[in-house]
Amino acid sequence: DSDMEIADRILLKASGSSVVSIFTSPVSYVGVIQRCQSSLPRLPDPESVPEMVKTLPWRGCVYQFFLYGGIMAINVRLIQMKMQLRDQDY
């Protein structure tokens, strides 16, 4: 890990934060939806948090998770190969 270049570390941190944000963003939707709910006309009716969570766009999140997770896995593997090649040169 200490032999990893700074650019590679930054790439992995960015990839990791992208993967994590895929599932944290729908959770933040709950707060926004709750603030918009009201018994007033033309506003969404109040509903429980479990019901709200069921209606979030989970399918899209799963697709994004596999896409970004796959990209991250490729990045990890490429960095490993790069480090192995570098070690063989020395």
C-alpha positions as CSV (number, residue, x, y, z in Angstrom):
1,D,0.0,0.0,0.0
2,S,2.8,2.4,0.8
3,D,4.3,1.7,-2.7
4,M,1.1,2.9,-4.4
5,E,1.4,6.2,-6.3
6,I,-0.6,9.2,-5.2
7,A,-2.6,9.3,-8.5
8,D,-3.7,5.6,-7.9
9,R,-4.7,6.3,-4.3
10,I,-6.8,9.3,-5.5
11,L,-8.4,7.2,-8.2
12,L,-9.4,4.5,-5.7
13,K,-10.7,7.0,-3.2
14,A,-12.9,8.6,-5.9
15,S,-14.1,5.3,-7.2
16,G,-14.9,4.2,-3.6
17,S,-16.8,7.3,-2.8
18,S,-18.8,7.0,-6.0
19,V,-19.8,3.4,-5.1
20,V,-20.8,4.5,-1.6
21,S,-22.8,7.5,-2.8
22,I,-25.0,5.3,-4.9
23,F,-26.8,4.0,-1.8
24,T,-26.5,7.1,0.4
25,S,-28.2,9.4,-2.1
26,P,-31.6,7.6,-1.9
27,V,-31.5,7.8,1.8
28,S,-31.1,11.6,1.5
29,Y,-34.3,11.6,-0.7
30,V,-36.2,10.5,2.4
31,G,-35.5,13.8,4.1
32,V,-36.5,15.8,1.1
33,I,-39.7,13.8,0.6
34,Q,-40.6,14.2,4.2
35,R,-40.2,18.0,4.0
36,C,-42.5,18.1,1.0
37,Q,-45.2,16.0,2.5
38,S,-48.3,17.7,3.9
39,S,-52.0,17.3,4.2
40,L,-52.3,20.6,2.3
41,P,-53.7,20.3,-1.3
42,R,-51.3,19.7,-4.2
43,L,-48.6,18.4,-1.9
44,P,-47.7,14.7,-1.4
45,D,-49.6,12.9,1.3
46,P,-47.6,12.0,4.4
47,E,-46.5,8.4,4.5
48,S,-44.3,6.3,6.8
49,V,-40.6,6.0,6.3
50,P,-40.8,2.3,5.5
51,E,-43.4,3.0,2.8
52,M,-41.3,5.8,1.4
53,V,-38.1,3.6,1.3
54,K,-40.0,1.0,-0.7
55,T,-40.8,3.5,-3.4
56,L,-37.2,4.8,-3.8
57,P,-35.4,4.0,-7.1
58,W,-33.6,0.9,-5.9
59,R,-33.4,-0.8,-9.3
60,G,-31.4,2.1,-10.8
61,C,-29.2,2.1,-7.7
62,V,-28.4,-1.6,-8.2
63,Y,-27.5,-1.1,-11.8
64,Q,-25.3,1.9,-10.9
65,F,-23.7,-0.1,-8.1
66,F,-22.7,-2.9,-10.5
67,L,-21.5,-0.5,-13.1
68,Y,-19.4,1.7,-10.7
69,G,-18.4,-1.3,-8.7
70,G,-17.2,-3.1,-11.8
71,I,-15.2,0.0,-12.9
72,M,-13.7,0.1,-9.4
73,A,-12.8,-3.6,-9.6
74,I,-11.1,-3.0,-12.9
75,N,-9.2,0.0,-11.5
76,V,-8.0,-2.1,-8.5
77,R,-6.9,-4.9,-10.8
78,L,-5.0,-2.5,-13.2
79,I,-3.2,-0.9,-10.2
80,Q,-2.3,-4.3,-8.9
81,M,-0.9,-5.3,-12.3
82,K,1.0,-2.1,-12.6
83,M,2.6,-2.6,-9.1
84,Q,3.5,-6.2,-10.0
85,L,5.1,-5.1,-13.2
86,R,7.0,-2.4,-11.4
87,D,8.2,-4.8,-8.7
88,Q,9.5,-7.2,-11.5
89,D,11.5,-4.4,-13.0
90,Y,13.4,-3.8,-9.8
